[in-house]
């Protein structure tokens, strides 16, 4: 299971995200439960 230990904080939101895989690999963005909590 991914750990959502990183956060991006804006004036409106605190967005938790997981960073996984090789740095030189393609970028994949998966959003689930938006705008609910990552674990909710």
Buried (B, 14 or more C-beta within 10 A) or exposed (E): EEEBEEEEEEEEEEBBBEEEEEEEEEEEEEEEEEEEEBEE
